[in-house]
Amino acid sequence: MMLFWEVRDETGKIVGTEFCPGNAAELEMVLTDMNPDKTFTVVEVDEVEGA
């Protein structure tokens, strides 16, 4: 099992991937500060082995 976190914009487009939840949260914060007119979210992804 492998967990990673994706940062996505309001359209669902992936703008970043991190393997640490803290880094993903920081990336989301920086992107929001740089683009105040956009909304970003952090999504946890649980990848199943062999998928």
mmCIF entry with sequence, helices, sheets and N, C-alpha, C, O atoms, coordinates in Angstrom:
data_MODEL
# 
_entry.id   MODEL 
# 
_entity.id                         1 
_entity.type                       polymer 
_entity.pdbx_number_of_molecules   1 
# 
_entity_poly.entity_id                      1 
_entity_poly.type                           'polypeptide(L)' 
_entity_poly.nstd_linkage                   no 
_entity_poly.nstd_monomer                   no 
_entity_poly.pdbx_seq_one_letter_code       MMLFWEVRDETGKIVGTEFCPGNAAELEMVLTDMNPDKTFTVVEVDEVEGA 
_entity_poly.pdbx_seq_one_letter_code_can   MMLFWEVRDETGKIVGTEFCPGNAAELEMVLTDMNPDKTFTVVEVDEVEGA 
_entity_poly.pdbx_strand_id                 A 
# 
loop_
_entity_poly_seq.entity_id 
_entity_poly_seq.num 
_entity_poly_seq.mon_id 
_entity_poly_seq.hetero 
1 1  MET n 
1 2  MET n 
1 3  LEU n 
1 4  PHE n 
1 5  TRP n 
1 6  GLU n 
1 7  VAL n 
1 8  ARG n 
1 9  ASP n 
1 10 GLU n 
1 11 THR n 
1 12 GLY n 
1 13 LYS n 
1 14 ILE n 
1 15 VAL n 
1 16 GLY n 
1 17 THR n 
1 18 GLU n 
1 19 PHE n 
1 20 CYS n 
1 21 PRO n 
1 22 GLY n 
1 23 ASN n 
1 24 ALA n 
1 25 ALA n 
1 26 GLU n 
1 27 LEU n 
1 28 GLU n 
1 29 MET n 
1 30 VAL n 
1 31 LEU n 
1 32 THR n 
1 33 ASP n 
1 34 MET n 
1 35 ASN n 
1 36 PRO n 
1 37 ASP n 
1 38 LYS n 
1 39 THR n 
1 40 PHE n 
1 41 THR n 
1 42 VAL n 
1 43 VAL n 
1 44 GLU n 
1 45 VAL n 
1 46 ASP n 
1 47 GLU n 
1 48 VAL n 
1 49 GLU n 
1 50 GLY n 
1 51 ALA n 
# 
_struct_asym.id          A 
_struct_asym.entity_id   1 
# 
_struct_conf.conf_type_id            HELX_P 
_struct_conf.id                      HELX_P1 
_struct_conf.pdbx_PDB_helix_id       AA1 
_struct_conf.beg_label_comp_id       PRO 
_struct_conf.beg_label_asym_id       A 
_struct_conf.beg_label_seq_id        21 
_struct_conf.pdbx_beg_PDB_ins_code   ? 
_struct_conf.end_label_comp_id       MET 
_struct_conf.end_label_asym_id       A 
_struct_conf.end_label_seq_id        34 
_struct_conf.pdbx_end_PDB_ins_code   ? 
_struct_conf.beg_auth_comp_id        PRO 
_struct_conf.beg_auth_asym_id        A 
_struct_conf.beg_auth_seq_id         21 
_struct_conf.end_auth_comp_id        MET 
_struct_conf.end_auth_asym_id        A 
_struct_conf.end_auth_seq_id         34 
_struct_conf.pdbx_PDB_helix_class    1 
_struct_conf.details                 ? 
_struct_conf.pdbx_PDB_helix_length   14 
# 
_struct_conf_type.id          HELX_P 
_struct_conf_type.criteria    ? 
_struct_conf_type.reference   ? 
# 
_struct_sheet.id               AA1 
_struct_sheet.type             ? 
_struct_sheet.number_strands   3 
_struct_sheet.details          ? 
# 
loop_
_struct_sheet_order.sheet_id 
_struct_sheet_order.range_id_1 
_struct_sheet_order.range_id_2 
_struct_sheet_order.offset 
_struct_sheet_order.sense 
AA1 1 2 ? anti-parallel 
AA1 2 3 ? anti-parallel 
# 
loop_
_struct_sheet_range.sheet_id 
_struct_sheet_range.id 
_struct_sheet_range.beg_label_comp_id 
_struct_sheet_range.beg_label_asym_id 
_struct_sheet_range.beg_label_seq_id 
_struct_sheet_range.pdbx_beg_PDB_ins_code 
_struct_sheet_range.end_label_comp_id 
_struct_sheet_range.end_label_asym_id 
_struct_sheet_range.end_label_seq_id 
_struct_sheet_range.pdbx_end_PDB_ins_code 
_struct_sheet_range.beg_auth_comp_id 
_struct_sheet_range.beg_auth_asym_id 
_struct_sheet_range.beg_auth_seq_id 
_struct_sheet_range.end_auth_comp_id 
_struct_sheet_range.end_auth_asym_id 
_struct_sheet_range.end_auth_seq_id 
AA1 1 ILE A 14 ? GLU A 18 ? ILE A 14 GLU A 18 
AA1 2 MET A 2  ? ARG A 8  ? MET A 2  ARG A 8  
AA1 3 THR A 41 ? GLU A 47 ? THR A 41 GLU A 47 
# 
loop_
_atom_site.group_PDB 
_atom_site.id 
_atom_site.type_symbol 
_atom_site.label_atom_id 
_atom_site.label_alt_id 
_atom_site.label_comp_id 
_atom_site.label_asym_id 
_atom_site.label_entity_id 
_atom_site.label_seq_id 
_atom_site.pdbx_PDB_ins_code 
_atom_site.Cartn_x 
_atom_site.Cartn_y 
_atom_site.Cartn_z 
_atom_site.occupancy 
_atom_site.B_iso_or_equiv 
_atom_site.pdbx_formal_charge 
_atom_site.auth_seq_id 
_atom_site.auth_comp_id 
_atom_site.auth_asym_id 
_atom_site.auth_atom_id 
_atom_site.pdbx_PDB_model_num 
ATOM 1   N N  . MET A 1 1  ? 0.838   -1.176 0.000   1.00 0.00 ? 1  MET A N  1 
ATOM 2   C CA . MET A 1 1  ? 0.000   0.000  0.000   1.00 0.00 ? 1  MET A CA 1 
ATOM 3   C C  . MET A 1 1  ? 0.886   1.244  0.000   1.00 0.00 ? 1  MET A C  1 
ATOM 4   O O  . MET A 1 1  ? 1.899   1.307  0.697   1.00 0.00 ? 1  MET A O  1 
ATOM 5   N N  . MET A 1 2  ? 0.484   2.213  -0.786  1.00 0.00 ? 2  MET A N  1 
ATOM 6   C CA . MET A 1 2  ? 1.265   3.442  -0.890  1.00 0.00 ? 2  MET A CA 1 
ATOM 7   C C  . MET A 1 2  ? 0.318   4.637  -0.822  1.00 0.00 ? 2  MET A C  1 
ATOM 8   O O  . MET A 1 2  ? -0.655  4.715  -1.572  1.00 0.00 ? 2  MET A O  1 
ATOM 9   N N  . LEU A 1 3  ? 0.609   5.551  0.073   1.00 0.00 ? 3  LEU A N  1 
ATOM 10  C CA . LEU A 1 3  ? -0.186  6.771  0.188   1.00 0.00 ? 3  LEU A CA 1 
ATOM 11  C C  . LEU A 1 3  ? 0.575   7.936  -0.411  1.00 0.00 ? 3  LEU A C  1 
ATOM 12  O O  . LEU A 1 3  ? 1.786   8.062  -0.230  1.00 0.00 ? 3  LEU A O  1 
ATOM 13  N N  . PHE A 1 4  ? -0.143  8.781  -1.124  1.00 0.00 ? 4  PHE A N  1 
ATOM 14  C CA . PHE A 1 4  ? 0.431   10.045 -1.560  1.00 0.00 ? 4  PHE A CA 1 
ATOM 15  C C  . PHE A 1 4  ? -0.681  11.066 -1.640  1.00 0.00 ? 4  PHE A C  1 
ATOM 16  O O  . PHE A 1 4  ? -1.862  10.720 -1.596  1.00 0.00 ? 4  PHE A O  1 
ATOM 17  N N  . TRP A 1 5  ? -0.301  12.320 -1.755  1.00 0.00 ? 5  TRP A N  1 
ATOM 18  C CA . TRP A 1 5  ? -1.261  13.410 -1.736  1.00 0.00 ? 5  TRP A CA 1 
ATOM 19  C C  . TRP A 1 5  ? -1.125  14.228 -3.008  1.00 0.00 ? 5  TRP A C  1 
ATOM 20  O O  . TRP A 1 5  ? -0.022  14.577 -3.429  1.00 0.00 ? 5  TRP A O  1 
ATOM 21  N N  . GLU A 1 6  ? -2.273  14.529 -3.612  1.00 0.00 ? 6  GLU A N  1 
ATOM 22  C CA . GLU A 1 6  ? -2.302  15.349 -4.821  1.00 0.00 ? 6  GLU A CA 1 
ATOM 23  C C  . GLU A 1 6  ? -2.891  16.709 -4.475  1.00 0.00 ? 6  GLU A C  1 
ATOM 24  O O  . GLU A 1 6  ? -3.843  16.808 -3.701  1.00 0.00 ? 6  GLU A O  1 
ATOM 25  N N  . VAL A 1 7  ? -2.319  17.744 -5.051  1.00 0.00 ? 7  VAL A N  1 
ATOM 26  C CA . VAL A 1 7  ? -2.887  19.085 -4.939  1.00 0.00 ? 7  VAL A CA 1 
ATOM 27  C C  . VAL A 1 7  ? -3.585  19.354 -6.260  1.00 0.00 ? 7  VAL A C  1 
ATOM 28  O O  . VAL A 1 7  ? -2.979  19.268 -7.328  1.00 0.00 ? 7  VAL A O  1 
ATOM 29  N N  . ARG A 1 8  ? -4.879  19.685 -6.173  1.00 0.00 ? 8  ARG A N  1 
ATOM 30  C CA . ARG A 1 8  ? -5.682  19.895 -7.376  1.00 0.00 ? 8  ARG A CA 1 
ATOM 31  C C  . ARG A 1 8  ? -6.293  21.285 -7.363  1.00 0.00 ? 8  ARG A C  1 
ATOM 32  O O  . ARG A 1 8  ? -6.563  21.854 -6.305  1.00 0.00 ? 8  ARG A O  1 
ATOM 33  N N  . ASP A 1 9  ? -6.509  21.827 -8.572  1.00 0.00 ? 9  ASP A N  1 
ATOM 34  C CA . ASP A 1 9  ? -7.189  23.117 -8.673  1.00 0.00 ? 9  ASP A CA 1 
ATOM 35  C C  . ASP A 1 9  ? -8.696  22.894 -8.700  1.00 0.00 ? 9  ASP A C  1 
ATOM 36  O O  . ASP A 1 9  ? -9.169  21.765 -8.569  1.00 0.00 ? 9  ASP A O  1 
ATOM 37  N N  . GLU A 1 10 ? -9.452  23.993 -8.873  1.00 0.00 ? 10 GLU A N  1 
ATOM 38  C CA . GLU A 1 10 ? -10.915 23.888 -8.804  1.00 0.00 ? 10 GLU A CA 1 
ATOM 39  C C  . GLU A 1 10 ? -11.526 23.058 -9.926  1.00 0.00 ? 10 GLU A C  1 
ATOM 40  O O  . GLU A 1 10 ? -12.672 22.623 -9.816  1.00 0.00 ? 10 GLU A O  1 
ATOM 41  N N  . THR A 1 11 ? -10.778 22.831 -11.005 1.00 0.00 ? 11 THR A N  1 
ATOM 42  C CA . THR A 1 11 ? -11.288 22.005 -12.102 1.00 0.00 ? 11 THR A CA 1 
ATOM 43  C C  . THR A 1 11 ? -10.951 20.531 -11.911 1.00 0.00 ? 11 THR A C  1 
ATOM 44  O O  . THR A 1 11 ? -11.401 19.688 -12.687 1.00 0.00 ? 11 THR A O  1 
ATOM 45  N N  . GLY A 1 12 ? -10.161 20.214 -10.880 1.00 0.00 ? 12 GLY A N  1 
ATOM 46  C CA . GLY A 1 12 ? -9.754  18.836 -10.632 1.00 0.00 ? 12 GLY A CA 1 
ATOM 47  C C  . GLY A 1 12 ? -8.419  18.480 -11.252 1.00 0.00 ? 12 GLY A C  1 
ATOM 48  O O  . GLY A 1 12 ? -7.942  17.355 -11.105 1.00 0.00 ? 12 GLY A O  1 
ATOM 49  N N  . LYS A 1 13 ? -7.807  19.441 -11.951 1.00 0.00 ? 13 LYS A N  1 
ATOM 50  C CA . LYS A 1 13 ? -6.500  19.204 -12.570 1.00 0.00 ? 13 LYS A CA 1 
ATOM 51  C C  . LYS A 1 13 ? -5.427  19.092 -11.487 1.00 0.00 ? 13 LYS A C  1 
ATOM 52  O O  . LYS A 1 13 ? -5.369  19.906 -10.565 1.00 0.00 ? 13 LYS A O  1 
ATOM 53  N N  . ILE A 1 14 ? -4.583  18.074 -11.613 1.00 0.00 ? 14 ILE A N  1 
ATOM 54  C CA . ILE A 1 14 ? -3.505  17.866 -10.649 1.00 0.00 ? 14 ILE A CA 1 
ATOM 55  C C  . ILE A 1 14 ? -2.395  18.872 -10.929 1.00 0.00 ? 14 ILE A C  1 
ATOM 56  O O  . ILE A 1 14 ? -1.867  18.943 -12.039 1.00 0.00 ? 14 ILE A O  1 
ATOM 57  N N  . VAL A 1 15 ? -2.050  19.649 -9.901  1.00 0.00 ? 15 VAL A N  1 
ATOM 58  C CA . VAL A 1 15 ? -0.980  20.635 -10.057 1.00 0.00 ? 15 VAL A CA 1 
ATOM 59  C C  . VAL A 1 15 ? 0.266   20.248 -9.264  1.00 0.00 ? 15 VAL A C  1 
ATOM 60  O O  . VAL A 1 15 ? 1.305   20.896 -9.389  1.00 0.00 ? 15 VAL A O  1 
ATOM 61  N N  . GLY A 1 16 ? 0.170   19.189 -8.444  1.00 0.00 ? 16 GLY A N  1 
ATOM 62  C CA . GLY A 1 16 ? 1.328   18.727 -7.702  1.00 0.00 ? 16 GLY A CA 1 
ATOM 63  C C  . GLY A 1 16 ? 1.039   17.431 -6.976  1.00 0.00 ? 16 GLY A C  1 
ATOM 64  O O  . GLY A 1 16 ? -0.108  17.137 -6.642  1.00 0.00 ? 16 GLY A O  1 
ATOM 65  N N  . THR A 1 17 ? 2.092   16.654 -6.733  1.00 0.00 ? 17 THR A N  1 
ATOM 66  C CA . THR A 1 17 ? 1.979   15.392 -6.005  1.00 0.00 ? 17 THR A CA 1 
ATOM 67  C C  . THR A 1 17 ? 3.085   15.353 -4.960  1.00 0.00 ? 17 THR A C  1 
ATOM 68  O O  . THR A 1 17 ? 4.239   15.667 -5.252  1.00 0.00 ? 17 THR A O  1 
ATOM 69  N N  . GLU A 1 18 ? 2.726   14.967 -3.743  1.00 0.00 ? 18 GLU A N  1 
ATOM 70  C CA . GLU A 1 18 ? 3.693   14.882 -2.652  1.00 0.00 ? 18 GLU A CA 1 
ATOM 71  C C  . GLU A 1 18 ? 3.524   13.552 -1.929  1.00 0.00 ? 18 GLU A C  1 
ATOM 72  O O  . GLU A 1 18 ? 2.440   12.968 -1.936  1.00 0.00 ? 18 GLU A O  1 
ATOM 73  N N  . PHE A 1 19 ? 4.591   13.078 -1.311  1.00 0.00 ? 19 PHE A N  1 
ATOM 74  C CA . PHE A 1 19 ? 4.546   11.850 -0.536  1.00 0.00 ? 19 PHE A CA 1 
ATOM 75  C C  . PHE A 1 19 ? 4.493   12.132 0.963   1.00 0.00 ? 19 PHE A C  1 
ATOM 76  O O  . PHE A 1 19 ? 4.481   11.206 1.774   1.00 0.00 ? 19 PHE A O  1 
ATOM 77  N N  . CYS A 1 20 ? 4.461   13.411 1.327   1.00 0.00 ? 20 CYS A N  1 
ATOM 78  C CA . CYS A 1 20 ? 4.366   13.841 2.719   1.00 0.00 ? 20 CYS A CA 1 
ATOM 79  C C  . CYS A 1 20 ? 3.159   14.774 2.841   1.00 0.00 ? 20 CYS A C  1 
ATOM 80  O O  . CYS A 1 20 ? 3.054   15.735 2.079   1.00 0.00 ? 20 CYS A O  1 
ATOM 81  N N  . PRO A 1 21 ? 2.247   14.513 3.781   1.00 0.00 ? 21 PRO A N  1 
ATOM 82  C CA . PRO A 1 21 ? 1.068   15.367 3.892   1.00 0.00 ? 21 PRO A CA 1 
ATOM 83  C C  . PRO A 1 21 ? 1.407   16.811 4.261   1.00 0.00 ? 21 PRO A C  1 
ATOM 84  O O  . PRO A 1 21 ? 0.705   17.738 3.857   1.00 0.00 ? 21 PRO A O  1 
ATOM 85  N N  . GLY A 1 22 ? 2.473   16.999 5.020   1.00 0.00 ? 22 GLY A N  1 
ATOM 86  C CA . GLY A 1 22 ? 2.894   18.350 5.382   1.00 0.00 ? 22 GLY A CA 1 
ATOM 87  C C  . GLY A 1 22 ? 3.362   19.139 4.174   1.00 0.00 ? 22 GLY A C  1 
ATOM 88  O O  . GLY A 1 22 ? 3.047   20.321 4.033   1.00 0.00 ? 22 GLY A O  1 
ATOM 89  N N  . ASN A 1 23 ? 4.114   18.481 3.300   1.00 0.00 ? 23 ASN A N  1 
ATOM 90  C CA . ASN A 1 23 ? 4.569   19.148 2.078   1.00 0.00 ? 23 ASN A CA 1 
ATOM 91  C C  . ASN A 1 23 ? 3.396   19.480 1.167   1.00 0.00 ? 23 ASN A C  1 
ATOM 92  O O  . ASN A 1 23 ? 3.381   20.538 0.536   1.00 0.00 ? 23 ASN A O  1 
ATOM 93  N N  . ALA A 1 24 ? 2.418   18.590 1.093   1.00 0.00 ? 24 ALA A N  1 
ATOM 94  C CA . ALA A 1 24 ? 1.236   18.840 0.263   1.00 0.00 ? 24 ALA A CA 1 
ATOM 95  C C  . ALA A 1 24 ? 0.461   20.039 0.794   1.00 0.00 ? 24 ALA A C  1 
ATOM 96  O O  . ALA A 1 24 ? 0.001   20.876 0.017   1.00 0.00 ? 24 ALA A O  1 
ATOM 97  N N  . ALA A 1 25 ? 0.315   20.123 2.104   1.00 0.00 ? 25 ALA A N  1 
ATOM 98  C CA . ALA A 1 25 ? -0.392  21.255 2.709   1.00 0.00 ? 25 ALA A CA 1 
ATOM 99  C C  . ALA A 1 25 ? 0.357   22.556 2.464   1.00 0.00 ? 25 ALA A C  1 
ATOM 100 O O  . ALA A 1 25 ? -0.256  23.587 2.185   1.00 0.00 ? 25 ALA A O  1 
ATOM 101 N N  . GLU A 1 26 ? 1.681   22.512 2.568   1.00 0.00 ? 26 GLU A N  1 
ATOM 102 C CA . GLU A 1 26 ? 2.478   23.711 2.318   1.00 0.00 ? 26 GLU A CA 1 
ATOM 103 C C  . GLU A 1 26 ? 2.384   24.136 0.850   1.00 0.00 ? 26 GLU A C  1 
ATOM 104 O O  . GLU A 1 26 ? 2.278   25.328 0.562   1.00 0.00 ? 26 GLU A O  1 
ATOM 105 N N  . LEU A 1 27 ? 2.420   23.182 -0.073  1.00 0.00 ? 27 LEU A N  1 
ATOM 106 C CA . LEU A 1 27 ? 2.284   23.491 -1.493  1.00 0.00 ? 27 LEU A CA 1 
ATOM 107 C C  . LEU A 1 27 ? 0.929   24.130 -1.772  1.00 0.00 ? 27 LEU A C  1 
ATOM 108 O O  . LEU A 1 27 ? 0.841   25.103 -2.520  1.00 0.00 ? 27 LEU A O  1 
ATOM 109 N N  . GLU A 1 28 ? -0.124  23.585 -1.171  1.00 0.00 ? 28 GLU A N  1 
ATOM 110 C CA . GLU A 1 28 ? -1.469  24.150 -1.342  1.00 0.00 ? 28 GLU A CA 1 
ATOM 111 C C  . GLU A 1 28 ? -1.513  25.584 -0.830  1.00 0.00 ? 28 GLU A C  1 
ATOM 112 O O  . GLU A 1 28 ? -2.122  26.449 -1.459  1.00 0.00 ? 28 GLU A O  1 
ATOM 113 N N  . MET A 1 29 ? -0.868  25.842 0.309   1.00 0.00 ? 29 MET A N  1 
ATOM 114 C CA . MET A 1 29 ? -0.844  27.181 0.890   1.00 0.00 ? 29 MET A CA 1 
ATOM 115 C C  . MET A 1 29 ? -0.094  28.160 -0.015  1.00 0.00 ? 29 MET A C  1 
ATOM 116 O O  . MET A 1 29 ? -0.557  29.280 -0.229  1.00 0.00 ? 29 MET A O  1 
ATOM 117 N N  . VAL A 1 30 ? 1.052   27.751 -0.544  1.00 0.00 ? 30 VAL A N  1 
ATOM 118 C CA . VAL A 1 30 ? 1.845   28.608 -1.424  1.00 0.00 ? 30 VAL A CA 1 
ATOM 119 C C  . VAL A 1 30 ? 1.091   28.895 -2.722  1.00 0.00 ? 30 VAL A C  1 
ATOM 120 O O  . VAL A 1 30 ? 1.059   30.037 -3.183  1.00 0.00 ? 30 VAL A O  1 
ATOM 121 N N  . LEU A 1 31 ? 0.487   27.865 -3.312  1.00 0.00 ? 31 LEU A N  1 
ATOM 122 C CA . LEU A 1 31 ? -0.273  28.062 -4.548  1.00 0.00 ? 31 LEU A CA 1 
ATOM 123 C C  . LEU A 1 31 ? -1.455  29.003 -4.328  1.00 0.00 ? 31 LEU A C  1 
ATOM 124 O O  . LEU A 1 31 ? -1.756  29.832 -5.187  1.00 0.00 ? 31 LEU A O  1 
ATOM 125 N N  . THR A 1 32 ? -2.124  28.881 -3.185  1.00 0.00 ? 32 THR A N  1 
ATOM 126 C CA . THR A 1 32 ? -3.245  29.763 -2.867  1.00 0.00 ? 32 THR A CA 1 
ATOM 127 C C  . THR A 1 32 ? -2.765  31.198 -2.702  1.00 0.00 ? 32 THR A C  1 
ATOM 128 O O  . THR A 1 32 ? -3.435  32.127 -3.155  1.00 0.00 ? 32 THR A O  1 
ATOM 129 N N  . ASP A 1 33 ? -1.611  31.396 -2.058  1.00 0.00 ? 33 ASP A N  1 
ATOM 130 C CA . ASP A 1 33 ? -1.053  32.744 -1.902  1.00 0.00 ? 33 ASP A CA 1 
ATOM 131 C C  . ASP A 1 33 ? -0.646  33.339 -3.243  1.00 0.00 ? 33 ASP A C  1 
ATOM 132 O O  . ASP A 1 33 ? -0.816  34.538 -3.466  1.00 0.00 ? 33 ASP A O  1 
ATOM 133 N N  . MET A 1 34 ? -0.109  32.511 -4.137  1.00 0.00 ? 34 MET A N  1 
ATOM 134 C CA . MET A 1 34 ? 0.339   32.993 -5.448  1.00 0.00 ? 34 MET A CA 1 
ATOM 135 C C  . MET A 1 34 ? -0.825  33.222 -6.409  1.00 0.00 ? 34 MET A C  1 
ATOM 136 O O  . MET A 1 34 ? -0.721  34.040 -7.323  1.00 0.00 ? 34 MET A O  1 
ATOM 137 N N  . ASN A 1 35 ? -1.924  32.510 -6.210  1.00 0.00 ? 35 ASN A N  1 
ATOM 138 C CA . ASN A 1 35 ? -3.096  32.587 -7.094  1.00 0.00 ? 35 ASN A CA 1 
ATOM 139 C C  . ASN A 1 35 ? -4.358  32.771 -6.247  1.00 0.00 ? 35 ASN A C  1 
ATOM 140 O O  . ASN A 1 35 ? -5.142  31.833 -6.108  1.00 0.00 ? 35 ASN A O  1 
ATOM 141 N N  . PRO A 1 36 ? -4.566  33.962 -5.681  1.00 0.00 ? 36 PRO A N  1 
ATOM 142 C CA . PRO A 1 36 ? -5.707  34.145 -4.772  1.00 0.00 ? 36 PRO A CA 1 
ATOM 143 C C  . PRO A 1 36 ? -7.073  33.980 -5.441  1.00 0.00 ? 36 PRO A C  1 
ATOM 144 O O  . PRO A 1 36 ? -8.077  33.793 -4.753  1.00 0.00 ? 36 PRO A O  1 
ATOM 145 N N  . ASP A 1 37 ? -7.121  34.045 -6.760  1.00 0.00 ? 37 ASP A N  1 
ATOM 146 C CA . ASP A 1 37 ? -8.387  33.896 -7.473  1.00 0.00 ? 37 ASP A CA 1 
ATOM 147 C C  . ASP A 1 37 ? -8.751  32.436 -7.739  1.00 0.00 ? 37 ASP A C  1 
ATOM 148 O O  . ASP A 1 37 ? -9.826  32.155 -8.268  1.00 0.00 ? 37 ASP A O  1 
ATOM 149 N N  . LYS A 1 38 ? -7.863  31.505 -7.376  1.00 0.00 ? 38 LYS A N  1 
ATOM 150 C CA . LYS A 1 38 ? -8.112  30.078 -7.605  1.00 0.00 ? 38 LYS A CA 1 
ATOM 151 C C  . LYS A 1 38 ? -8.251  29.350 -6.271  1.00 0.00 ? 38 LYS A C  1 
ATOM 152 O O  . LYS A 1 38 ? -7.810  29.836 -5.230  1.00 0.00 ? 38 LYS A O  1 
ATOM 153 N N  . THR A 1 39 ? -8.872  28.178 -6.329  1.00 0.00 ? 39 THR A N  1 
ATOM 154 C CA . THR A 1 39 ? -9.043  27.337 -5.149  1.00 0.00 ? 39 THR A CA 1 
ATOM 155 C C  . THR A 1 39 ? -8.275  26.037 -5.356  1.00 0.00 ? 39 THR A C  1 
ATOM 156 O O  . THR A 1 39 ? -8.398  25.398 -6.401  1.00 0.00 ? 39 THR A O  1 
ATOM 157 N N  . PHE A 1 40 ? -7.488  25.651 -4.365  1.00 0.00 ? 40 PHE A N  1 
ATOM 158 C CA . PHE A 1 40 ? -6.715  24.416 -4.425  1.00 0.00 ? 40 PHE A CA 1 
ATOM 159 C C  . PHE A 1 40 ? -7.114  23.522 -3.259  1.00 0.00 ? 40 PHE A C  1 
ATOM 160 O O  . PHE A 1 40 ? -7.441  24.009 -2.176  1.00 0.00 ? 40 PHE A O  1 
ATOM 161 N N  . THR A 1 41 ? -7.087  22.217 -3.483  1.00 0.00 ? 41 THR A N  1 
ATOM 162 C CA . THR A 1 41 ? -7.400  21.255 -2.431  1.00 0.00 ? 41 THR A CA 1 
ATOM 163 C C  . THR A 1 41 ? -6.358  20.144 -2.419  1.00 0.00 ? 41 THR A C  1 
ATOM 164 O O  . THR A 1 41 ? -5.729  19.848 -3.435  1.00 0.00 ? 41 THR A O  1 
ATOM 165 N N  . VAL A 1 42 ? -6.191  19.538 -1.253  1.00 0.00 ? 42 VAL A N  1 
ATOM 166 C CA . VAL A 1 42 ? -5.289  18.401 -1.088  1.00 0.00 ? 42 VAL A CA 1 
ATOM 167 C C  . VAL A 1 42 ? -6.146  17.142 -1.017  1.00 0.00 ? 42 VAL A C  1 
ATOM 168 O O  . VAL A 1 42 ? -7.090  17.064 -0.231  1.00 0.00 ? 42 VAL A O  1 
ATOM 169 N N  . VAL A 1 43 ? -5.806  16.160 -1.848  1.00 0.00 ? 43 VAL A N  1 
ATOM 170 C CA . VAL A 1 43 ? -6.559  14.905 -1.910  1.00 0.00 ? 43 VAL A CA 1 
ATOM 171 C C  . VAL A 1 43 ? -5.619  13.756 -1.556  1.00 0.00 ? 43 VAL A C  1 
ATOM 172 O O  . VAL A 1 43 ? -4.555  13.611 -2.158  1.00 0.00 ? 43 VAL A O  1 
ATOM 173 N N  . GLU A 1 44 ? -6.015  12.941 -0.578  1.00 0.00 ? 44 GLU A N  1 
ATOM 174 C CA . GLU A 1 44 ? -5.226  11.762 -0.212  1.00 0.00 ? 44 GLU A CA 1 
ATOM 175 C C  . GLU A 1 44 ? -5.553  10.624 -1.170  1.00 0.00 ? 44 GLU A C  1 
ATOM 176 O O  . GLU A 1 44 ? -6.722  10.320 -1.408  1.00 0.00 ? 44 GLU A O  1 
ATOM 177 N N  . VAL A 1 45 ? -4.515  9.998  -1.719  1.00 0.00 ? 45 VAL A N  1 
ATOM 178 C CA . VAL A 1 45 ? -4.696  8.901  -2.665  1.00 0.00 ? 45 VAL A CA 1 
ATOM 179 C C  . VAL A 1 45 ? -4.095  7.643  -2.051  1.00 0.00 ? 45 VAL A C  1 
ATOM 180 O O  . VAL A 1 45 ? -2.931  7.633  -1.651  1.00 0.00 ? 45 VAL A O  1 
ATOM 181 N N  . ASP A 1 46 ? -4.892  6.590  -1.980  1.00 0.00 ? 46 ASP A N  1 
ATOM 182 C CA . ASP A 1 46 ? -4.456  5.300  -1.453  1.00 0.00 ? 46 ASP A CA 1 
ATOM 183 C C  . ASP A 1 46 ? -4.327  4.353  -2.635  1.00 0.00 ? 46 ASP A C  1 
ATOM 184 O O  . ASP A 1 46 ? -5.322  3.832  -3.139  1.00 0.00 ? 46 ASP A O  1 
ATOM 185 N N  . GLU A 1 47 ? -3.093  4.136  -3.072  1.00 0.00 ? 47 GLU A N  1 
ATOM 186 C CA . GLU A 1 47 ? -2.866  3.291  -4.238  1.00 0.00 ? 47 GLU A CA 1 
ATOM 187 C C  . GLU A 1 47 ? -2.775  1.832  -3.809  1.00 0.00 ? 47 GLU A C  1 
ATOM 188 O O  . GLU A 1 47 ? -1.976  1.482  -2.940  1.00 0.00 ? 47 GLU A O  1 
ATOM 189 N N  . VAL A 1 48 ? -3.582  0.997  -4.412  1.00 0.00 ? 48 VAL A N  1 
ATOM 190 C CA . VAL A 1 48 ? -3.597  -0.426 -4.099  1.00 0.00 ? 48 VAL A CA 1 
ATOM 191 C C  . VAL A 1 48 ? -2.471  -1.113 -4.865  1.00 0.00 ? 48 VAL A C  1 
ATOM 192 O O  . VAL A 1 48 ? -2.270  -0.854 -6.051  1.00 0.00 ? 48 VAL A O  1 
ATOM 193 N N  . GLU A 1 49 ? -1.738  -1.990 -4.179  1.00 0.00 ? 49 GLU A N  1 
ATOM 194 C CA . GLU A 1 49 ? -0.651  -2.716 -4.833  1.00 0.00 ? 49 GLU A CA 1 
ATOM 195 C C  . GLU A 1 49 ? -1.172  -3.513 -6.016  1.00 0.00 ? 49 GLU A C  1 
ATOM 196 O O  . GLU A 1 49 ? -2.228  -4.140 -5.938  1.00 0.00 ? 49 GLU A O  1 
ATOM 197 N N  . GLY A 1 50 ? -0.432  -3.486 -7.104  1.00 0.00 ? 50 GLY A N  1 
ATOM 198 C CA . GLY A 1 50 ? -0.790  -4.241 -8.287  1.00 0.00 ? 50 GLY A CA 1 
ATOM 199 C C  . GLY A 1 50 ? -1.820  -3.576 -9.177  1.00 0.00 ? 50 GLY A C  1 
ATOM 200 O O  . GLY A 1 50 ? -2.228  -4.133 -10.196 1.00 0.00 ? 50 GLY A O  1 
ATOM 201 N N  . ALA A 1 51 ? -2.241  -2.378 -8.787  1.00 0.00 ? 51 ALA A N  1 
ATOM 202 C CA . ALA A 1 51 ? -3.261  -1.684 -9.599  1.00 0.00 ? 51 ALA A CA 1 
ATOM 203 C C  . ALA A 1 51 ? -2.637  -1.034 -10.806 1.00 0.00 ? 51 ALA A C  1 
ATOM 204 O O  . ALA A 1 51 ? -3.338  -0.407 -11.600 1.00 0.00 ? 51 ALA A O  1 
# 
